[in-house]
Amino acid sequence: MRAAQAASHGIDGMTASMIKGAAAGHLLAEAIHKAIEWAKEWAIEAAKEAAHTERAAVVARSLAKAHGDGAAAAEKAIEAIKHVG
């Protein structure tokens, strides 16, 4: 009888440990998933910002050319745009 109770308590303890481990694993997987989602969003936003900066540089070069400004003035404006962004 005592052996059966001891075995039962051992199994209960093992079951509880397995449940705790599964819960911890689930929390870890969820944290990793959230970190990946954040990194993905950050990468997309960074790419959008880089594209926006490049478009602004193209516009600055085009405006400089259309208005007869020199290439040096256009590049100066482009650098100013890049440093603001």
C-alpha positions in Angstrom: 0.0 0.0 0.0 2.7 2.5 0.9 4.7 1.5 -2.2 1.6 2.3 -4.3 1.2 5.6 -2.6 4.8 6.5 -3.0 4.6 5.6 -6.7 1.5 7.6 -7.1 3.1 10.6 -5.5 6.1 10.2 -7.7 4.0 10.0 -10.8 2.0 13.1 -9.7 5.3 15.0 -9.2 6.6 13.9 -12.5 3.3 15.0 -14.2 3.4 18.3 -12.5 7.0 18.8 -13.7 6.1 17.9 -17.2 3.2 20.4 -17.2 5.5 23.1 -15.8 8.1 22.3 -18.5 5.4 22.4 -21.3 4.1 25.7 -20.0 7.6 27.2 -19.9 8.3 25.9 -23.4 5.1 27.5 -24.6 6.0 30.8 -23.1 9.5 30.7 -24.6 8.1 29.8 -28.0 5.6 32.7 -27.7 8.4 35.1 -26.7 10.6 34.0 -29.7 7.6 34.4 -32.0 7.0 38.0 -30.7 10.7 38.8 -31.1 10.7 37.6 -34.7 7.5 39.6 -35.5 9.1 42.7 -34.0 12.3 42.2 -36.0 10.3 41.7 -39.2 8.3 44.9 -38.6 11.5 46.8 -37.8 13.2 45.5 -41.0 10.1 46.5 -43.1 10.0 50.0 -41.6 13.8 50.4 -42.1 13.4 49.4 -45.8 10.5 51.8 -46.3 12.6 54.6 -44.7 15.6 53.8 -46.9 13.4 53.9 -50.0 11.9 57.2 -48.9 15.3 58.7 -48.4 16.4 57.4 -51.8 13.3 58.9 -53.5 14.1 62.2 -51.8 17.7 62.1 -53.1 16.4 61.5 -56.6 14.0 64.4 -56.3 16.8 66.7 -55.0 19.0 65.7 -58.0 16.2 66.2 -60.4 15.4 69.6 -59.0 19.0 70.7 -59.0 19.3 69.7 -62.7 16.1 71.4 -63.6 17.1 74.6 -61.9 20.6 74.6 -63.2 22.2 74.1 -59.8 25.5 72.3 -59.7 26.0 68.7 -58.7 27.8 69.8 -55.5 24.8 71.7 -54.4 22.5 68.8 -55.1 24.8 66.4 -53.2 24.9 68.8 -50.3 21.1 68.9 -50.2 21.0 65.1 -50.4 23.4 64.7 -47.5 21.2 67.0 -45.5 18.2 64.9 -46.3 20.0 61.7 -45.3 21.1 63.1 -42.0 17.6 64.4 -41.1 16.1 60.9 -41.8 
